[in-house]
Amino acid sequence: LGGSPPFNPPPPLRPPLRSSLLAMQVQQIPSPAELRAAVTASACEGGISVVLFGSKQCAACRALLPRTRRLAAARRDVRFFSLESSKTTAEAFQFHEITAVPTFLVLDASGAILETRAGLALAEWPAFRSHVEALADSCDAWAA
């Protein structure tokens, strides 16, 4: 078949990137009202919620987000949310008195703040992760 180009099979389909799967574990919240609604809905399920207040311009925020996603994937009993600093989310940052990023809030089932970690450094992540896991385990034991 003289003039036809050779058959090149299509490239194999690749599975979704692991990071895109992990991204589903941390719910990005675009507004203060949606944060209140998400935390209220989570309160009905019991347990704790972790909220990351961050910014795209913040190197520590960008470094901590994948770690937060891995923790979220490992701890399905904890709900994770993130808010990026913007005009839309300014009210939530102001309401929670967020003055440094990244800041993590840990909330109990009623929405009360159990822990605030403002300006969390990457080196502090292992201790914070352990603390979140201990809080989640204590909530599980209390609920049982």
Backbone as a ProteinNet text record, in pm:
[ID]
protein_1_A
[PRIMARY]
LGGSPPFNPPPPLRPPLRSSLLAMQVQQIPSPAELRAAVTASACEGGISVVLFGSKQCAACRALLPRTRRLAAARRDVRFFSLESSKTTAEAFQFHEITAVPTFLVLDASGAILETRAGLALAEWPAFRSHVEALADSCDAWAA
[TERTIARY]
85.5	0	90.6	130.4	232.4	228.6	124.2	131.8	70.3	15.7	-50.2	52.8	30.8	125.3	117.2	223.7	221.6	123.8	66.5	-28.7	48.6	17.1	75.8	-35	-25.8	-131.4	-130.7	-247.3	-252.8	-172.5	-125.7	-51.1	-143.1	-86.6	-170.9	-234.8	-353.5	-420.7	-346.7	-325.6	-258.6	-364.2	-340.6	-434.9	-430.9	-535.3	-533.7	-412.8	-362.3	-249.5	-290.3	-199.9	-227.2	-266.9	-201.7	-232.9	-376.2	-429.4	-567	-663.9	-628	-712	-707.5	-589	-575.9	-645.4	-651.8	-715.2	-861.1	-922.6	-1062.9	-1083	-976.7	-988.7	-993.4	-943.5	-944.3	-1038.7	-1151.7	-1253	-1217.2	-1198	-1169.1	-1300	-1301.5	-1421.3	-1402.8	-1493.8	-1474.6	-1529.2	-1611.9	-1671.4	-1696	-1710	-1736.8	-1866.8	-1969.7	-2098.4	-2084.3	-2006.6	-1987.4	-1901.7	-1809	-1731.6	-1824.4	-1911.1	-2006.5	-2094.9	-2144.4	-2231.4	-2157	-2032.4	-1954	-1923	-1885.3	-1854.5	-1982.1	-2093	-2220.3	-2260	-2246	-2278.5	-2185.7	-2058.5	-1962.6	-1995.9	-2048.7	-2082.5	-2186.9	-2275.6	-2378.5	-2315.6	-2197.2	-2129.2	-2040.6	-2018.1	-1928.2	-1784.4	-1692.9	-1551.5	-1501	-1388.2	-1326.8	-1312.5	-1293.4	-1267.5	-1139.9	-1063	-939.9	-955.6	-930.8	-942	-804.4	-757.7	-631.2	-662.9	-615.1	-624.5	-489.1	-488.5	-362.1	-369.6	-264.7	-253.9	-169.2	-202.3	-123.2	19	37.6	168.8	256.3	200.8	270.2	340.8	474	551.2	521.5	507.8	476.2	337.9	242.3	107.1	113.7	187.3	200.8	270.9	365.1	436.6	350.7	265.1	183.3	57.9	10.2	-113.4	-102.7	3.7	11.5	18.1	83.1	89.8	-49.1	-122.1	-258.9	-346.1	-326.8	-404.3	-373.1	-245.6	-210	-272.2	-272.5	-336.2	-486.6	-546.9	-690.8	-722.9	-637	-659.9	-645.5	-556.8	-534.1	-639.1	-695.6	-790.1	-926.9	-999.8	-1133.7	-1232.6	-1197.1	-1284.9	-1271.6	-1179.3	-1159	-1192.4	-1267.2	-1298.5	-1197	-1150	-1049.1	-1103.7	-1079.8	-1123.6	-1007.3	-1008.7	-907.6	-973.5	-920.8	-962.7	-838.7	-843.3	-734.5	-770.5	-670.7	-690.3	-733.7	-847	-899	-1002.4	-1051.5	-1157.9	-1281.6	-1308.8	-1426.9	-1416.1	-1297.1	-1280.3	-1233.3	-1214.9	-1163.1	-1247.8	-1378.5	-1467.8	-1437.4	-1414	-1382.2	-1246.3	-1148.3	-1017.5	-1031.7	-1112.3	-1131.9	-1208.8	-1315.3	-1396.9	-1314	-1226.3	-1143.8	-1010.8	-996.4	-877.8	-748.4	-751.4	-634.4	-543	-424.6	-329.8	-202.5	-186.1	-67.9	-111.6	-43.3	-69.1	59.8	51.3	-70.1	-115.3	-245.3	-304.8	-400	-390.8	-481.2	-572.1	-701.1	-797.3	-844.5	-852.1	-908.5	-1037.1	-1147.7	-1279.9	-1339.6	-1411.5	-1479.6	-1614	-1691.4	-1817.8	-1917.6	-1905.3	-1997.9	-1949.4	-1829	-1773.4	-1684.8	-1666.3	-1577.9	-1432.6	-1350.6	-1209.3	-1134.3	-1074.4	-991.7	-846.5	-803.7	-661.2	-648.8	-558.4	-521.3	-370.7	-324	-180.1	-155.7	-115.4	-91.5	52.5	69.5	202.7	279.9	210.2	273.3	388.4	505.8	623.5	627.4	690.1	700.1	762.2	859.8	925.1	830.1	723.2	626.3	517.1	513.9	408	399.7	508.9	495.6	427.5	462.3	400	252.9	221.4	81.8	-0.7	52.9	-16.3	-45.1	53.5	34.3	-72.9	-73.9	-174.7	-315.5	-329.6	-460.6	-505.9	-413.9	-449.5	-490.9	-421.5	-457.4	-594.8	-622.6	-754.6	-863.7	-838.2	-937.5	-959.8	-852.7	-865.6	-941.2	-917.2	-988	-1136.4	-1168.8	-1310.1	-1375.5	-1301.4	-1354.1	-1380.8	-1288.3	-1304.3	-1420.8	-1438	-1546.2	-1682.1	-1686.3	-1812.2	-1851.5	-1755.4	-1784.7	-1859.2
-114.6	0	121.4	155.1	251	384	464.2	600.7	623.8	523.2	550	555.3	646.5	658.9	535.5	504.9	388.5	412.4	303	311.8	330.2	434.6	459.7	445.8	346.9	332.8	452.7	486.6	600.2	567.4	669.8	643	576.7	494.2	428.8	531.5	500	588.7	582.1	698.4	702.5	713.9	652	669.4	813.9	859.5	997.2	1018.6	1138.3	1170	1156.4	1105.5	1087.2	1219.4	1327.9	1456.6	1499.7	1464.9	1503.4	1422.3	1299	1220.7	1276.4	1316.7	1372.1	1506.8	1581.5	1712.7	1702.8	1587.9	1571.4	1561.3	1533.4	1512.3	1642.7	1751.4	1881.2	1968.9	2001.8	2078.3	2225.7	2285.5	2427.8	2504.1	2598.7	2676.5	2817.1	2862.3	2992.3	3112.2	3089.7	3205.3	3174.9	3281.4	3262.9	3186.8	3214.8	3146.7	2996.8	2962.5	2820.7	2752.5	2826	2769	2738.9	2834.1	2811.3	2691.2	2682.5	2571.1	2438.1	2436.7	2312.2	2266.1	2359	2322.2	2277.8	2344.7	2304.8	2165.2	2137.2	2003.6	1899.6	1933.9	1841.8	1815.3	1916.2	1900	1790.8	1775.9	1671.5	1532.5	1521.1	1392.2	1365	1465	1449.1	1459.1	1437.6	1443.6	1585	1601.5	1733.6	1775.4	1905.4	1963.4	2044.7	2045.8	2124.2	2221	2348.4	2451.3	2513.8	2513.3	2577.2	2710.3	2818	2950.6	2977.9	3002.1	3018.2	3120.5	3120.8	3213.2	3148.2	3177.2	3125	3179.8	3299.4	3361.2	3309.3	3231.7	3186	3052.6	3053.6	2931.8	2822.7	2859.7	2759.8	2699.3	2779.1	2728.8	2625.3	2658.9	2566.7	2437.7	2446.2	2327.6	2243.8	2308.7	2235.9	2174.2	2228	2175.3	2028.3	1982.7	1838.9	1752.4	1801.1	1726.5	1718.2	1828.3	1830.2	1732.6	1727.7	1634.6	1489.6	1459.6	1321.7	1285.3	1379.2	1354	1334	1414.5	1401.1	1265.4	1217.9	1086.8	975.1	994.8	892.3	896.3	1013.6	1029.4	1068.5	970.7	996.1	1041.1	1024.1	1064	1212.7	1281.4	1424	1495.2	1605.2	1683.7	1795.4	1816.6	1917.2	2018	2146	2254.7	2351.1	2424.2	2528.5	2653	2766.4	2895.7	2969.9	3022.4	3105.9	3251.2	3328	3470.5	3537	3606.3	3678.7	3779.4	3860.6	3954.2	3879.2	3764.2	3685.1	3625.3	3582.6	3514.6	3607.7	3736.5	3831.3	3831.9	3820.3	3821.4	3704	3586.6	3469.1	3487.1	3541.6	3567.2	3666.3	3770.2	3871.9	3813.8	3739.5	3681.7	3591.8	3510.5	3417.9	3480	3612.5	3687.9	3626	3590	3532.5	3647	3652.5	3759.6	3706.9	3574.3	3513.7	3388.7	3360	3236.2	3157	3028.5	2948.6	2946.9	2945.4	2926.4	2809.4	2721.2	2607.4	2628.9	2606	2599.3	2455.4	2404.6	2272.6	2296	2248.3	2271.3	2140.3	2146.8	2025.9	2013.3	1913	1884.9	1999.7	2081	2193.5	2319.1	2313.5	2429.1	2514.5	2474.1	2547.5	2522.8	2624.9	2613.9	2539.7	2426.6	2348.5	2393.1	2437.8	2468.7	2571.6	2665	2759.4	2754.9	2733.2	2735.3	2839.3	2958.3	3068.7	3065.6	3086.2	3092.3	2962.1	2850.6	2719.2	2702.1	2670.6	2647.1	2501	2474.8	2338.8	2244	2291	2207.6	2169.9	2247.8	2220.8	2122.6	2088.2	2001.7	1866.5	1793.2	1660.7	1666.4	1764.8	1777.7	1815.2	1905.1	1943.8	1825.3	1750.3	1632.1	1533.5	1508.2	1416.6	1467.3	1599	1658.7	1642.9	1667	1649.5	1504.1	1410.6	1268.5	1232.7	1286.7	1260.1	1318	1438.7	1498.2	1414.4	1369.8	1287.3	1156.4	1095.1	968.9	989.4	1102.1	1126.2	1151.5	1216.7	1236.6	1101.6	1014.8	881.5	801.5	809.5	733.5	787.4	921.1	983.2	946.7	940.8	911.8	764.1	676.2	531.5	491.5
0	0	0	-114.1	-143	-71.7	-76.1	-27.5	109	173	301.7	414.9	509.2	620.9	711	782	871.1	985.9	1034.2	1145.8	1276.1	1346.1	1478.1	1581.8	1669.3	1770	1864	1919.1	2012.3	2138.3	2207.2	2330.3	2432.4	2521.9	2621.4	2714.2	2760.8	2855.4	2987.6	3045.1	3174.7	3283.2	3399.1	3509.3	3557	3625.1	3673.9	3764.9	3764.1	3850.4	3996.4	4075.5	4217.8	4283.1	4245.5	4307.4	4278	4159.9	4131.3	4216.5	4249.1	4338.5	4479.3	4523.3	4657.6	4669.6	4559.7	4564	4603.6	4577.6	4612	4762.4	4836.8	4979.9	5059	5002.5	5067.7	4987.3	5046.9	4975.6	4978.7	4860.4	4853.7	4866.8	4957.8	4987.9	4931.5	4846.1	4782.6	4860.4	4963.6	5030.4	5178.6	5259.6	5402.1	5427.5	5348.5	5367.6	5341.8	5239.2	5210.5	5316.5	5377.9	5488.8	5605.9	5641.1	5751.2	5720.6	5598.2	5560.8	5566.7	5519.5	5518.8	5659.9	5747.6	5885.6	5957.1	5931.2	5992.1	5946.4	5817.2	5765.2	5826.2	5844.2	5904	6049.8	6117.9	6259.4	6278.2	6181.1	6189.7	6187.3	6125.6	6116.3	6237.1	6323.7	6437.3	6393.7	6486.1	6452.8	6444.1	6378.7	6368.4	6222.7	6205.6	6074	6082.5	5974.9	5966.5	5849.5	5876.2	5772.7	5753.3	5628.8	5592.5	5526.8	5588.4	5529.1	5464.2	5333.3	5263.3	5152.1	5070.7	4959	4850.2	4725.8	4613.7	4615.5	4669.6	4671.6	4786.2	4875.6	4995.9	4968.5	4974	4947.6	5049.7	5176.7	5280.2	5255.8	5212.2	5182	5070.2	4965.4	4852.5	4895.4	4987.6	5034.5	5128.7	5206.5	5304	5242.8	5132.1	5073.6	5034.8	4968.2	4937	5063.7	5166.8	5292.7	5356	5347.7	5400.1	5321.4	5190.7	5107.7	5142.9	5168.5	5207.1	5341.6	5435.7	5564.5	5546.2	5460.5	5433.4	5373	5284.1	5222.1	5325.2	5423	5524.9	5635.9	5661.1	5772	5717.3	5671.9	5616.1	5723.4	5851.6	5960.8	5994.6	5928.4	5949.5	5819.4	5829	5710.1	5695.6	5573.3	5544.5	5444.5	5473.8	5387.7	5369.3	5258.6	5239.3	5182.7	5223.8	5171.1	5126.9	5003.9	4953.9	4975.9	5012.3	5033.9	4903.5	4909.8	4793.4	4842.6	4752.1	4788.8	4836.8	4775.6	4809.7	4949.5	4988.9	5117.8	5229.5	5198.7	5298.1	5425.6	5410.8	5528	5622	5565.9	5648.6	5716.4	5645.4	5705.1	5820.9	5799.5	5902.9	6021.2	5995.9	6102.5	6193.1	6133	6210.8	6254.2	6229.2	6270.7	6217.1	6088.8	6023.1	5981.8	6041.1	6011	5946.4	5941.7	5879.9	5804.8	5695.5	5622.2	5614.3	5616.3	5633.2	5779.8	5797.3	5929.6	5921	6018.4	6029.4	6148.5	6129.1	6239.1	6249.4	6370.8	6395	6473.9	6419.5	6478.9	6526.3	6639	6684.9	6614.1	6652.9	6584.4	6596.9	6701.3	6718.1	6646.1	6588.4	6519	6608.5	6735.1	6825.7	6786.5	6800.4	6763.8	6873.6	6835.3	6927.2	6922.5	6806	6784.4	6673.4	6690.9	6585.4	6571.3	6450.2	6422.5	6314.6	6357	6263.5	6214.5	6085.2	6027.1	6042.1	6029	6047.5	5948.5	6001.4	5917.6	5875.7	5764.9	5712.4	5815.5	5890.3	5991.6	6105.2	6124.4	6230.8	6187.9	6058.2	6006.2	6076.7	6096.6	6159.9	6297.2	6378.7	6510.8	6497.4	6403.3	6382.9	6333.8	6236.8	6184.8	6298.7	6382.6	6495.5	6590.7	6611.5	6700.4	6642.3	6512.6	6447	6458.6	6435.3	6445.4	6588.2	6688.2	6827.7	6860.5	6811.5	6834.1	6768.5	6645.9	6574.8	6649.4	6697.2	6770.6	6901.2	6970	7095.1	7069.2	6957.9	6922.3	6889.9	6819.6	6787.1	6914	7008.5	7133.1	7214.2	7214.6	7288.8	7228.1	7094.2	7024.5	7037.7	7061.3	7066.5	7190.8
[MASK]
++++++++++++++++++++++++++++++++++++++++++++++++++++++++++++++++++++++++++++++++++++++++++++++++++++++++++++++++++++++++++++++++++++++++++++++++

